[in-house]
Amino acid sequence: VADKDIKKGELLSGDNLWVKRPGNGDFSVNEYESLFGKIAACDIRKGAQIKKTDIE
């Protein structure tokens, strides 16, 4: 999930992402670090679950 508001074009990292349970979203806990360095395709609100459509 977004640990804080993420703006479109911002890089995803451990500074703005966190893992929450239950893990029933598009990404599993094991994929958490694979999101680092990806670019936000849209604004993502704090607390929102990251979806595949949210990243470029």
C-alpha positions, 0 to 999 in steps of 0.5 A, a space after each residue: 500500500 502507499 505509505 504516503 501520497 504518491 504523485 504521478 511520475 514519482 518513483 516507488 520505493 521503501 520510503 513510500 510503500 509498505 506491506 499490509 495484510 491481508 495480501 489479496 491485492 495485485 501484488 504479493 508480499 514477496 513482490 514488495 521489493 520488485 516495485 522499487 524503481 517503478 514509476 507511478 502512472 497516476 496519483 496514489 493516495 496514502 493507504 491505497 492498495 497498489 494496483 498493476 494499473 497504478 505503475 508504468 
